[in-house]
Amino acid sequence: MQFQADLINQIGQYRARGIVIDVAALDVLDSFASKALRDLADMARLRGAATVIVGIQPNVAFALVQLPESLDIHTALDLEEGLTHLERVTSGHRTGQSDLAAMNDRDDERS
């Protein structure tokens, strides 16, 4: 719940147009956690930000489809695909640059 509140506040503070939630480290995603993710995506949408979940493990995907309610949030295989989706749905509009994007830019300049 604290994570939800913090993230929703930061969407407003940074005028975020999209958020990526990486669940690659999760071995289990139960009905409570999937509801929390749905609620978070709904709250983000109401604040003007699209949500994409990345890194769902195969066993987690299998368990999610067994749940009575669908996740109903855009998903992507990995971070790169998730960011591509967000750029598409937000018309490539960025109001700021994440630490990850800044690190990638520095890596590109070194190459």
C-alpha positions, -999 to +999 in steps of 0.1 A: +000+000+000+029+023+008+044+015-026+012+025-043+009+058-024+045+067-031+043+058-068+010+077-073+026+108-056+057+106-078+035+104-110+022+138-101+055+152-088+074+142-120+045+145-144+052+109-155+034+097-186+042+060-180+055+036-155+072+002-158+068-024-131+094-052-133+083-084-116+111-106-129+123-113-094+089-127-083+084-164-083+047-161-072+020-136-079-011-144-060-046-129-063-038-102-037-007-091-055-024-091-089-053-070-075-028-046-061-011-043-095-045-038-112-054-011-087-021+006-092-025+006-129-060+021-125-047+048-102-018+056-125-042+059-155-064+083-135-033+104-129-024+103-166+002+076-167+002+043-187+014+012-170+033-018-184+045-048-164+076-065-176+095-097-167+067-121-159+082-155-154+066-184-173+054-201-141+039-168-129+021-163-162+006-198-159-006-191-124-021-157-134-043-172-161-057-196-134-069-167-113-106-157-116-099-122-128-075-112-155-046-089-149-058-066-177-026-045-177-003-043-207+027-066-203+060-069-221+086-095-221+114-073-209+123-037-200+132-027-236+099-039-250+081-022-221+097+011-228+090+008-265+053+003-257+053+033-234+069+055-261+043+044-285+013+050-263+026+083-250+037+095-285+073+094-274+067+123-251+090+124-222+088+149-194+119+138-177+146+111-179+148+082-157+181+071-141+180+040-163+176+060-195+205+083-184+227+053-177+219+039-212+227+072-228+261+073-211+268+037-222+259+046-258+283+076-257+311+054-246+306+029-274 
